[in-house]
């Protein structure tokens, strides 16, 4: 902060950088005169030349990659075990549902902080 005050006292608040009047009016003309001339290069015609092998094969490679991704996706989907309800025996399904309902009840009781004594009291009252 002291440095800023020192500089302000010595220089003041005036802008020390000045541009002469009309400097940018002819700036582009002067700059273009100073640039060296470059010959304009014209690309040779590609008429009669075949594109490179990889350029010709690119659409086929893209199609092969898409087909490979599709085949691998279907194979992975088919290789997963089937866990639908129709494939499980009825007895196993009943046991699983009973375990799920017991686990759900236990989880709800833990959430509500109900112990066995509270349950017995509630059932005795009703």
Buried (B, 14 or more C-beta within 10 A) or exposed (E): EEEEEEEEEEEEEEEEEEEEEEEEEEEEEEEEEEEEEEEEEEEEEEEEEEEEEEEEEEEEEEEEEEEEEEEEEEEEEEEEEEEEEEEEEEEEEEEEEEEEEEEEEEEEBEEEEEEEEEEEEEEEEE
